[in-house]
Amino acid sequence: MNTVIPKPVAVSAAGGIFTITAATQIYVAPETDPLIAIGHYLAERLRPATGYALPVLAANAAPPAGQIYLTTVGSDPALGDEGYQLTIAPDGVRIAAAGPAGLFYGVQTLRQLLPPSIEQSTKQAGPWTLPTGTIRDTPRFEWRGAMLDVARHFFGVADVKRYIDLLAFYKLNRLHLHLSDDQGWRIAINAWPNLATYGGSTEVGGGAGGYYTQEEYADIVAYAQQRYIMIIPEIDLPGHTNAALASYAELNCDDVAPPLYTGIEVGFSSLCPDKAITYTFVDDVIRELAALTPGPYLHIGGDEAVATKPDDYVRFIERFQAIVQSHGKRMIGWEEASRTTLLPSSVVQFWHNPLVGQAVRQGAKVIMSPASRTYLDMKYDSSSPLGQNWAGYVDMQTSYAWDPATLVPDVPEDDILGVEAPIWSETLETMRDVEYMAFPRLLSCAEIGWSPMSGRSWDEYRLRLGTHGPRLAALGVNFYRAETIPWR
Ligand code: TNX
């Protein structure tokens, strides 16, 4: 039972086995839409490799022996929204949780306890045994995130869905999409159509770029929701805006649209602070994004605005915050937003500067994304063929062996919403490139976000991570076979 990532809070192995067979059924109780959906989700994960029917049924009374039972009936409220208890006995499997999210996470643990070939997409030999015992598990942080930069290089709906599936497998529950930058605007905005059709028409290196229609974006949001993942859209303002400025001349202080940009420099673009149309534009974009976003957060960027004067920057962020609030959402900004007057409902995202302490003193919460630990676009070491190294090399141990609660002096655990691993895509053109950089380091972030510090150690983790080699391979993930990990 000691192969699960993120490491469960409490595991007690009983030493026997339960075997999934052609006769196994999946029961849920009560018969609600979310629970039925989780039953089908589990069945769909298990059917290709087992070749079994695995029908999903509603349990009226206790389920018959020998089956898999997912239930919220009479479960322990101490498990919270996301916790679960998984009990595997020779005569049945039971996952109990206070709500559907907990059941969903129990299902991920169940998948990880089966032989790795369960993740293959074609029928495999089996047998499909599970170790008996009990796992009781709840997350440390509510925010366990990843960020994908679809602006520097564009990644289509199928790529984003694949990433979502992989996040879910490791109990990550937030996907922040970096939807605009100097090199591209990736979401259709009805009031400003050129943003996507012209501003989204290229990418780093001069390739074709692309954008999501609002229907496609809504499909991503729904797909993520079914996997208990919240999508957080980011429109990066007031810097990182060349694609918008190129699309509409009137957004520029001099009314001249710059050309589209396909390089990788940062810090040269800014919205115009003194034009009313700037705020009409931001209000229109935020309104349309808010309508596409069931979750409470909208990210307005705010990083590296070196082409914006410092007092203009403060005015900008405070106005964006008011606009976000007027559309019923909470603002997230990169750490630089800590310099402004923040609402206590706002959130800042740390990447390298301890000034986030200024945000905490205003009551705002912090997402921890230290570049030197969590940036998945940093090279592993000097031999990495992809990535950058401005924050140093991030090898496996560096990505794993740290504690969010002790990293920044003025930011204790209570002020931390959680952790997030961003992947910036200046050097990453394809999903294979993204996977090579994200895996296996994304698993470090998943474990730091979920598992308590006590009981975590690099020496134990590297052995456990090694058992995920065949699992990632079965999923077709192009992961980096780090030499420090004893891959099976
Ligand atoms: C810094 S970290 C950026 C991004 C780049 C990234 C490359 C942050 C908030 N901004 O614009 O893509 O470095 O690693």
Residues whose N, C-alpha, C, O or C-beta is under 5 A from the ligand:
A	BS01	TNX	V266 D303 W334 W351 D377 W424
